[in-house]
Amino acid sequence: MTKQRASAIAEENDDFPPPVARLGSGPVFTLDRVLEFAGKWDPKPGRPRAAR
């Protein structure tokens, strides 16, 4: 998974854990909290519909 996709998932999901720090290169998350989120997350397959 790319950093960009991980950031998008974090922004799109209120349940995503908050970062423990924000660096110039981006937010930093702990692995255990991200894995906990991933175990509960139900991703939607496919691309989202385009806005009309």
C-alpha distance matrix in Angstrom:
0.0 3.8 6.7 8.3 6.4 6.8 10.2 11.0 10.7 12.8 15.2 15.7 16.4 19.5 18.8 15.7 17.2 18.6 17.5 19.9 20.2 19.5 19.5 19.9 16.4 15.2 15.3 15.1 14.5 15.9 13.9 16.7 16.7 13.0 13.5 16.7 15.2 12.7 16.0 17.7 15.3 16.3 13.9 15.9 15.4 15.6 15.9 18.0 21.5 22.7 25.1 28.6
3.8 0.0 3.8 5.3 5.2 6.3 8.6 9.9 10.8 12.5 14.4 15.4 16.8 19.8 19.7 16.4 17.7 18.3 16.8 19.2 18.8 17.5 17.1 17.0 13.4 12.6 13.5 13.9 14.3 16.4 15.3 18.4 18.0 14.5 15.9 18.9 17.1 15.3 18.8 20.3 17.7 18.8 16.1 17.8 17.5 17.1 16.5 18.3 21.7 22.2 24.4 27.9
6.7 3.8 0.0 3.8 5.5 5.1 6.1 8.6 9.9 10.5 12.3 14.2 15.6 18.1 18.2 14.7 15.5 15.5 13.6 16.1 15.3 13.8 13.4 13.5 10.0 8.8 9.8 10.7 11.7 14.4 14.0 17.4 16.6 13.4 15.6 18.4 16.5 15.5 19.2 20.4 17.9 19.6 17.2 19.2 19.5 19.3 18.3 19.4 22.7 23.0 24.7 28.2
8.3 5.3 3.8 0.0 3.8 5.5 5.1 6.2 8.8 9.9 10.6 12.3 14.4 17.2 18.0 14.9 16.4 16.3 15.0 17.9 17.1 15.0 15.0 14.5 11.4 9.9 11.2 13.1 14.0 17.1 16.9 19.9 18.6 15.3 17.7 20.0 17.5 16.6 20.4 20.9 18.0 19.2 16.4 17.7 18.1 17.3 15.7 16.6 19.6 19.5 21.1 24.6
6.4 5.2 5.5 3.8 0.0 3.8 5.4 5.0 6.2 8.6 9.8 10.4 12.3 15.5 16.0 13.2 15.3 16.0 15.4 18.6 18.5 17.0 17.6 17.6 14.6 12.6 12.9 14.2 14.1 16.7 16.0 18.6 17.2 13.6 15.5 17.7 15.0 13.6 17.3 17.8 14.7 15.5 12.6 14.0 14.4 14.1 12.9 14.0 17.4 18.0 19.8 23.5
6.8 6.3 5.1 5.5 3.8 0.0 3.8 5.4 5.2 6.2 8.7 9.9 10.8 13.5 13.5 10.2 11.8 12.7 12.0 15.1 15.4 14.4 15.4 16.2 13.3 10.8 10.1 10.9 10.4 13.0 12.5 15.0 13.5 10.1 12.4 14.6 12.1 11.2 15.0 15.6 13.0 14.8 12.6 14.9 15.9 16.4 15.7 16.4 19.9 20.8 22.3 26.0
10.2 8.6 6.1 5.1 5.4 3.8 0.0 3.8 5.5 5.0 6.2 8.6 10.2 12.4 13.3 10.2 11.6 11.4 10.7 14.1 13.8 12.2 13.4 14.0 11.6 8.7 8.2 10.3 10.6 13.9 14.4 16.9 14.8 11.9 14.9 16.5 13.8 13.8 17.6 17.6 14.9 16.7 14.7 16.6 18.0 18.1 16.7 16.7 19.9 20.2 21.2 24.9
11.0 9.9 8.6 6.2 5.0 5.4 3.8 0.0 3.8 5.4 5.1 6.0 8.6 11.5 13.0 10.6 13.1 13.4 13.6 17.2 17.2 15.5 16.9 17.2 15.0 12.1 11.8 13.9 13.8 16.9 17.0 19.1 16.7 13.7 16.3 17.6 14.3 14.0 17.7 17.1 13.9 15.0 12.5 13.7 15.2 15.1 13.3 13.0 16.1 16.5 17.5 21.2
10.7 10.8 9.9 8.8 6.2 5.2 5.5 3.8 0.0 3.8 5.5 5.1 6.1 9.4 10.0 7.8 10.8 12.0 12.9 16.5 17.3 16.5 18.3 19.3 17.0 13.9 12.6 13.8 12.7 15.1 14.9 16.4 14.0 10.9 13.2 14.1 10.7 10.4 14.0 13.3 10.2 11.5 9.5 11.5 13.5 14.3 13.4 13.1 16.5 17.7 18.8 22.6
12.8 12.5 10.5 9.9 8.6 6.2 5.0 5.4 3.8 0.0 3.8 5.6 5.6 7.6 8.3 5.4 7.8 8.4 9.4 13.1 14.0 13.4 15.7 17.1 15.4 11.9 9.9 11.2 10.1 12.9 13.5 15.0 12.1 9.7 12.8 13.3 10.1 11.1 14.5 13.8 11.3 13.6 12.4 14.7 17.0 18.0 17.0 16.3 19.6 20.5 21.1 24.8
15.2 14.4 12.3 10.6 9.8 8.7 6.2 5.1 5.5 3.8 0.0 3.8 5.7 7.4 9.7 8.0 10.4 10.1 11.3 15.1 15.5 14.2 16.6 17.5 16.2 12.7 11.3 13.6 13.2 16.3 17.2 18.6 15.5 13.4 16.5 16.8 13.4 14.4 17.7 16.4 13.7 15.3 13.8 15.3 17.8 18.2 16.5 15.2 18.0 18.4 18.4 22.1
15.7 15.4 14.2 12.3 10.4 9.9 8.6 6.0 5.1 5.6 3.8 0.0 3.8 6.7 9.1 8.5 11.8 12.5 14.4 18.1 18.9 17.9 20.3 21.1 19.6 16.2 14.8 16.7 15.7 18.3 18.7 19.7 16.6 14.3 16.7 16.7 12.9 13.6 16.5 14.7 11.7 12.5 11.0 12.0 14.8 15.4 13.9 12.2 15.0 16.0 16.1 19.8
16.4 16.8 15.6 14.4 12.3 10.8 10.2 8.6 6.1 5.6 5.7 3.8 0.0 3.8 5.3 5.6 9.2 10.7 13.2 16.8 18.3 18.1 20.8 22.3 20.8 17.2 15.1 16.2 14.5 16.5 16.8 17.2 13.8 12.0 14.3 13.6 9.9 11.2 13.7 11.6 9.1 10.6 10.2 12.1 15.3 16.8 16.1 14.6 17.5 19.0 19.2 22.8
19.5 19.8 18.1 17.2 15.5 13.5 12.4 11.5 9.4 7.6 7.4 6.7 3.8 0.0 3.8 5.5 8.2 9.3 12.5 15.7 17.6 17.7 20.9 22.7 21.8 18.1 15.4 16.5 14.7 16.6 17.5 17.3 13.7 12.9 15.4 14.0 10.6 13.0 15.1 12.6 11.0 13.0 13.5 15.4 18.8 20.5 19.7 17.9 20.5 21.8 21.5 24.9
18.8 19.7 18.2 18.0 16.0 13.5 13.3 13.0 10.0 8.3 9.7 9.1 5.3 3.8 0.0 3.8 6.3 8.8 12.1 14.9 17.4 18.2 21.4 23.7 22.5 18.8 15.8 16.0 13.4 14.5 15.0 14.3 10.6 10.2 12.3 10.4 7.2 10.1 11.7 9.3 8.6 11.4 12.6 15.2 18.6 20.8 20.7 19.4 22.3 24.1 24.2 27.7
15.7 16.4 14.7 14.9 13.2 10.2 10.2 10.6 7.8 5.4 8.0 8.5 5.6 5.5 3.8 0.0 3.8 6.5 9.1 12.2 14.4 15.2 18.1 20.4 19.0 15.4 12.3 12.4 9.8 11.4 12.0 12.0 8.5 7.4 10.2 9.3 6.2 8.8 11.4 10.1 9.0 12.1 12.6 15.5 18.4 20.3 20.1 19.3 22.5 24.0 24.5 28.1
17.2 17.7 15.5 16.4 15.3 11.8 11.6 13.1 10.8 7.8 10.4 11.8 9.2 8.2 6.3 3.8 0.0 3.8 6.5 8.9 11.7 13.2 16.3 19.1 18.1 14.6 11.0 10.4 7.5 8.7 10.2 10.1 6.4 6.7 10.0 9.0 7.3 10.4 12.7 12.0 11.8 15.3 16.0 19.2 21.9 23.9 23.6 22.9 26.2 27.6 27.9 31.6
18.6 18.3 15.5 16.3 16.0 12.7 11.4 13.4 12.0 8.4 10.1 12.5 10.7 9.3 8.8 6.5 3.8 0.0 3.8 6.5 8.8 10.1 13.6 16.4 16.0 12.4 8.8 8.8 7.2 9.3 11.9 12.4 9.1 9.5 13.1 12.6 11.0 13.9 16.4 15.7 15.3 18.6 18.8 21.7 24.4 26.0 25.3 24.4 27.4 28.3 28.4 32.0
17.5 16.8 13.6 15.0 15.4 12.0 10.7 13.6 12.9 9.4 11.3 14.4 13.2 12.5 12.1 9.1 6.5 3.8 0.0 3.8 5.4 6.9 10.1 13.2 12.7 9.4 5.7 5.3 4.8 7.6 10.7 12.2 9.7 9.9 13.6 14.0 12.8 15.1 17.9 18.0 17.4 20.7 20.5 23.4 25.8 27.0 26.2 25.7 28.9 29.5 29.8 33.4
19.9 19.2 16.1 17.9 18.6 15.1 14.1 17.2 16.5 13.1 15.1 18.1 16.8 15.7 14.9 12.2 8.9 6.5 3.8 0.0 3.8 7.2 10.0 13.6 13.7 11.1 7.6 5.8 5.7 7.1 10.8 12.0 10.3 11.5 14.8 15.2 14.9 17.3 19.7 20.1 20.1 23.6 23.7 26.8 29.1 30.4 29.8 29.4 32.6 33.3 33.5 37.2
20.2 18.8 15.3 17.1 18.5 15.4 13.8 17.2 17.3 14.0 15.5 18.9 18.3 17.6 17.4 14.4 11.7 8.8 5.4 3.8 0.0 3.8 6.4 10.1 10.7 8.6 5.9 5.3 7.4 9.7 13.2 15.1 13.6 14.1 17.5 18.4 17.8 19.8 22.6 23.1 22.5 25.8 25.4 28.3 30.3 31.3 30.3 29.9 33.0 33.2 33.5 37.0
19.5 17.5 13.8 15.0 17.0 14.4 12.2 15.5 16.5 13.4 14.2 17.9 18.1 17.7 18.2 15.2 13.2 10.1 6.9 7.2 3.8 0.0 3.8 6.9 7.9 5.7 4.3 6.0 9.1 12.2 15.3 17.7 16.0 15.7 19.3 20.4 19.2 20.9 24.1 24.4 23.3 26.3 25.4 27.9 29.8 30.2 28.8 28.4 31.3 31.2 31.3 34.8
19.5 17.1 13.4 15.0 17.6 15.4 13.4 16.9 18.3 15.7 16.6 20.3 20.8 20.9 21.4 18.1 16.3 13.6 10.1 10.0 6.4 3.8 0.0 3.8 5.3 5.1 6.0 7.3 11.0 13.9 16.6 19.5 18.4 17.7 21.1 22.7 21.7 22.9 26.2 26.9 25.6 28.5 27.3 29.7 31.2 31.4 29.9 29.8 32.7 32.4 32.7 36.2
19.9 17.0 13.5 14.5 17.6 16.2 14.0 17.2 19.3 17.1 17.5 21.1 22.3 22.7 23.7 20.4 19.1 16.4 13.2 13.6 10.1 6.9 3.8 0.0 3.8 5.5 8.2 10.3 14.1 17.1 19.5 22.6 21.5 20.3 23.7 25.5 24.2 25.1 28.6 29.2 27.6 30.1 28.5 30.5 31.8 31.5 29.7 29.7 32.4 31.6 32.0 35.3
16.4 13.4 10.0 11.4 14.6 13.3 11.6 15.0 17.0 15.4 16.2 19.6 20.8 21.8 22.5 19.0 18.1 16.0 12.7 13.7 10.7 7.9 5.3 3.8 0.0 3.8 7.2 9.0 12.6 15.6 17.4 20.7 19.9 18.2 21.3 23.6 22.2 22.6 26.2 27.1 25.3 27.7 25.9 28.0 28.9 28.6 27.0 27.4 30.2 29.7 30.4 33.8
15.2 12.6 8.8 9.9 12.6 10.8 8.7 12.1 13.9 11.9 12.7 16.2 17.2 18.1 18.8 15.4 14.6 12.4 9.4 11.1 8.6 5.7 5.1 5.5 3.8 0.0 3.8 6.7 9.9 13.4 15.3 18.4 17.1 15.4 18.8 20.7 19.1 19.8 23.4 23.9 22.1 24.6 23.0 25.2 26.5 26.4 24.9 24.9 27.9 27.6 28.1 31.6
15.3 13.5 9.8 11.2 12.9 10.1 8.2 11.8 12.6 9.9 11.3 14.8 15.1 15.4 15.8 12.3 11.0 8.8 5.7 7.6 5.9 4.3 6.0 8.2 7.2 3.8 0.0 3.8 6.6 10.3 12.6 15.4 13.7 12.5 16.1 17.5 16.0 17.3 20.7 21.1 19.7 22.5 21.4 23.9 25.7 26.2 24.9 24.8 27.9 28.0 28.5 32.1
15.1 13.9 10.7 13.1 14.2 10.9 10.3 13.9 13.8 11.2 13.6 16.7 16.2 16.5 16.0 12.4 10.4 8.8 5.3 5.8 5.3 6.0 7.3 10.3 9.0 6.7 3.8 0.0 3.8 6.9 9.5 12.3 11.3 10.5 13.8 15.5 14.8 16.1 19.1 20.1 19.3 22.4 21.7 24.6 26.3 27.2 26.4 26.6 29.9 30.4 31.2 34.8
14.5 14.3 11.7 14.0 14.1 10.4 10.6 13.8 12.7 10.1 13.2 15.7 14.5 14.7 13.4 9.8 7.5 7.2 4.8 5.7 7.4 9.1 11.0 14.1 12.6 9.9 6.6 3.8 0.0 3.8 6.4 8.8 7.5 7.0 10.3 11.8 11.4 12.8 15.7 16.7 16.3 19.7 19.4 22.7 24.5 25.9 25.6 25.7 29.2 30.1 31.0 34.7
15.9 16.4 14.4 17.1 16.7 13.0 13.9 16.9 15.1 12.9 16.3 18.3 16.5 16.6 14.5 11.4 8.7 9.3 7.6 7.1 9.7 12.2 13.9 17.1 15.6 13.4 10.3 6.9 3.8 0.0 3.8 5.6 5.6 6.4 8.8 10.2 11.0 12.5 14.6 16.1 16.5 20.1 20.4 23.9 25.7 27.5 27.7 28.0 31.6 32.8 33.8 37.6
13.9 15.3 14.0 16.9 16.0 12.5 14.4 17.0 14.9 13.5 17.2 18.7 16.8 17.5 15.0 12.0 10.2 11.9 10.7 10.8 13.2 15.3 16.6 19.5 17.4 15.3 12.6 9.5 6.4 3.8 0.0 3.8 5.5 5.1 6.0 8.5 9.9 10.3 12.2 14.5 15.0 18.4 18.7 22.3 23.8 25.7 26.3 27.1 30.8 32.3 33.7 37.5
16.7 18.4 17.4 19.9 18.6 15.0 16.9 19.1 16.4 15.0 18.6 19.7 17.2 17.3 14.3 12.0 10.1 12.4 12.2 12.0 15.1 17.7 19.5 22.6 20.7 18.4 15.4 12.3 8.8 5.6 3.8 0.0 3.8 5.5 5.2 6.1 8.7 9.8 10.6 12.8 14.2 17.8 18.9 22.6 24.4 26.8 27.7 28.2 31.9 33.8 35.0 38.8
16.7 18.0 16.6 18.6 17.2 13.5 14.8 16.7 14.0 12.1 15.5 16.6 13.8 13.7 10.6 8.5 6.4 9.1 9.7 10.3 13.6 16.0 18.4 21.5 19.9 17.1 13.7 11.3 7.5 5.6 5.5 3.8 0.0 3.8 5.4 5.0 6.3 8.6 10.0 11.1 12.2 16.0 17.1 20.8 23.0 25.4 25.9 26.0 29.6 31.4 32.3 36.0
13.0 14.5 13.4 15.3 13.6 10.1 11.9 13.7 10.9 9.7 13.4 14.3 12.0 12.9 10.2 7.4 6.7 9.5 9.9 11.5 14.1 15.7 17.7 20.3 18.2 15.4 12.5 10.5 7.0 6.4 5.1 5.5 3.8 0.0 3.8 5.4 5.1 6.1 8.7 10.1 10.2 13.7 14.2 17.9 19.8 22.0 22.5 22.9 26.5 28.3 29.5 33.3
13.5 15.9 15.6 17.7 15.5 12.4 14.9 16.3 13.2 12.8 16.5 16.7 14.3 15.4 12.3 10.2 10.0 13.1 13.6 14.8 17.5 19.3 21.1 23.7 21.3 18.8 16.1 13.8 10.3 8.8 6.0 5.2 5.4 3.8 0.0 3.8 5.4 4.9 6.2 8.9 9.7 13.1 14.0 17.8 19.4 22.0 23.1 23.9 27.6 29.7 31.2 34.9
16.7 18.9 18.4 20.0 17.7 14.6 16.5 17.6 14.1 13.3 16.8 16.7 13.6 14.0 10.4 9.3 9.0 12.6 14.0 15.2 18.4 20.4 22.7 25.5 23.6 20.7 17.5 15.5 11.8 10.2 8.5 6.1 5.0 5.4 3.8 0.0 3.8 5.5 5.3 6.8 8.8 12.4 14.3 18.0 20.2 23.1 24.3 24.5 28.0 30.3 31.5 35.1
15.2 17.1 16.5 17.5 15.0 12.1 13.8 14.3 10.7 10.1 13.4 12.9 9.9 10.6 7.2 6.2 7.3 11.0 12.8 14.9 17.8 19.2 21.7 24.2 22.2 19.1 16.0 14.8 11.4 11.0 9.9 8.7 6.3 5.1 5.4 3.8 0.0 3.8 5.4 5.4 6.0 9.8 11.3 14.9 17.4 20.2 21.0 21.0 24.5 26.7 27.8 31.4
12.7 15.3 15.5 16.6 13.6 11.2 13.8 14.0 10.4 11.1 14.4 13.6 11.2 13.0 10.1 8.8 10.4 13.9 15.1 17.3 19.8 20.9 22.9 25.1 22.6 19.8 17.3 16.1 12.8 12.5 10.3 9.8 8.6 6.1 4.9 5.5 3.8 0.0 3.8 5.4 5.0 8.2 9.2 13.0 14.9 17.7 19.0 19.6 23.2 25.6 27.1 30.8
16.0 18.8 19.2 20.4 17.3 15.0 17.6 17.7 14.0 14.5 17.7 16.5 13.7 15.1 11.7 11.4 12.7 16.4 17.9 19.7 22.6 24.1 26.2 28.6 26.2 23.4 20.7 19.1 15.7 14.6 12.2 10.6 10.0 8.7 6.2 5.3 5.4 3.8 0.0 3.8 5.8 8.5 10.7 14.3 16.2 19.4 21.3 21.8 25.3 28.0 29.5 33.0
17.7 20.3 20.4 20.9 17.8 15.6 17.6 17.1 13.3 13.8 16.4 14.7 11.6 12.6 9.3 10.1 12.0 15.7 18.0 20.1 23.1 24.4 26.9 29.2 27.1 23.9 21.1 20.1 16.7 16.1 14.5 12.8 11.1 10.1 8.9 6.8 5.4 5.4 3.8 0.0 3.8 6.5 9.6 12.9 15.5 18.9 20.4 20.3 23.6 26.4 27.6 31.0
15.3 17.7 17.9 18.0 14.7 13.0 14.9 13.9 10.2 11.3 13.7 11.7 9.1 11.0 8.6 9.0 11.8 15.3 17.4 20.1 22.5 23.3 25.6 27.6 25.3 22.1 19.7 19.3 16.3 16.5 15.0 14.2 12.2 10.2 9.7 8.8 6.0 5.0 5.8 3.8 0.0 3.8 6.0 9.5 12.3 15.4 16.7 16.6 19.9 22.7 24.0 27.4
16.3 18.8 19.6 19.2 15.5 14.8 16.7 15.0 11.5 13.6 15.3 12.5 10.6 13.0 11.4 12.1 15.3 18.6 20.7 23.6 25.8 26.3 28.5 30.1 27.7 24.6 22.5 22.4 19.7 20.1 18.4 17.8 16.0 13.7 13.1 12.4 9.8 8.2 8.5 6.5 3.8 0.0 3.8 6.5 9.3 12.7 14.5 14.4 17.6 20.7 22.2 25.4
13.9 16.1 17.2 16.4 12.6 12.6 14.7 12.5 9.5 12.4 13.8 11.0 10.2 13.5 12.6 12.6 16.0 18.8 20.5 23.7 25.4 25.4 27.3 28.5 25.9 23.0 21.4 21.7 19.4 20.4 18.7 18.9 17.1 14.2 14.0 14.3 11.3 9.2 10.7 9.6 6.0 3.8 0.0 3.8 6.3 9.3 10.9 11.3 14.7 17.6 19.5 22.8
15.9 17.8 19.2 17.7 14.0 14.9 16.6 13.7 11.5 14.7 15.3 12.0 12.1 15.4 15.2 15.5 19.2 21.7 23.4 26.8 28.3 27.9 29.7 30.5 28.0 25.2 23.9 24.6 22.7 23.9 22.3 22.6 20.8 17.9 17.8 18.0 14.9 13.0 14.3 12.9 9.5 6.5 3.8 0.0 3.8 6.6 8.3 8.5 11.5 14.8 16.8 19.9
15.4 17.5 19.5 18.1 14.4 15.9 18.0 15.2 13.5 17.0 17.8 14.8 15.3 18.8 18.6 18.4 21.9 24.4 25.8 29.1 30.3 29.8 31.2 31.8 28.9 26.5 25.7 26.3 24.5 25.7 23.8 24.4 23.0 19.8 19.4 20.2 17.4 14.9 16.2 15.5 12.3 9.3 6.3 3.8 0.0 3.8 6.9 8.6 11.4 14.7 17.4 20.3
15.6 17.1 19.3 17.3 14.1 16.4 18.1 15.1 14.3 18.0 18.2 15.4 16.8 20.5 20.8 20.3 23.9 26.0 27.0 30.4 31.3 30.2 31.4 31.5 28.6 26.4 26.2 27.2 25.9 27.5 25.7 26.8 25.4 22.0 22.0 23.1 20.2 17.7 19.4 18.9 15.4 12.7 9.3 6.6 3.8 0.0 3.8 6.6 9.1 12.0 15.2 17.9
15.9 16.5 18.3 15.7 12.9 15.7 16.7 13.3 13.4 17.0 16.5 13.9 16.1 19.7 20.7 20.1 23.6 25.3 26.2 29.8 30.3 28.8 29.9 29.7 27.0 24.9 24.9 26.4 25.6 27.7 26.3 27.7 25.9 22.5 23.1 24.3 21.0 19.0 21.3 20.4 16.7 14.5 10.9 8.3 6.9 3.8 0.0 3.8 6.4 8.7 11.9 14.9
18.0 18.3 19.4 16.6 14.0 16.4 16.7 13.0 13.1 16.3 15.2 12.2 14.6 17.9 19.4 19.3 22.9 24.4 25.7 29.4 29.9 28.4 29.8 29.7 27.4 24.9 24.8 26.6 25.7 28.0 27.1 28.2 26.0 22.9 23.9 24.5 21.0 19.6 21.8 20.3 16.6 14.4 11.3 8.5 8.6 6.6 3.8 0.0 3.8 6.4 9.0 12.1
21.5 21.7 22.7 19.6 17.4 19.9 19.9 16.1 16.5 19.6 18.0 15.0 17.5 20.5 22.3 22.5 26.2 27.4 28.9 32.6 33.0 31.3 32.7 32.4 30.2 27.9 27.9 29.9 29.2 31.6 30.8 31.9 29.6 26.5 27.6 28.0 24.5 23.2 25.3 23.6 19.9 17.6 14.7 11.5 11.4 9.1 6.4 3.8 0.0 3.8 6.4 8.9
22.7 22.2 23.0 19.5 18.0 20.8 20.2 16.5 17.7 20.5 18.4 16.0 19.0 21.8 24.1 24.0 27.6 28.3 29.5 33.3 33.2 31.2 32.4 31.6 29.7 27.6 28.0 30.4 30.1 32.8 32.3 33.8 31.4 28.3 29.7 30.3 26.7 25.6 28.0 26.4 22.7 20.7 17.6 14.8 14.7 12.0 8.7 6.4 3.8 0.0 3.8 6.3
25.1 24.4 24.7 21.1 19.8 22.3 21.2 17.5 18.8 21.1 18.4 16.1 19.2 21.5 24.2 24.5 27.9 28.4 29.8 33.5 33.5 31.3 32.7 32.0 30.4 28.1 28.5 31.2 31.0 33.8 33.7 35.0 32.3 29.5 31.2 31.5 27.8 27.1 29.5 27.6 24.0 22.2 19.5 16.8 17.4 15.2 11.9 9.0 6.4 3.8 0.0 3.8
28.6 27.9 28.2 24.6 23.5 26.0 24.9 21.2 22.6 24.8 22.1 19.8 22.8 24.9 27.7 28.1 31.6 32.0 33.4 37.2 37.0 34.8 36.2 35.3 33.8 31.6 32.1 34.8 34.7 37.6 37.5 38.8 36.0 33.3 34.9 35.1 31.4 30.8 33.0 31.0 27.4 25.4 22.8 19.9 20.3 17.9 14.9 12.1 8.9 6.3 3.8 0.0
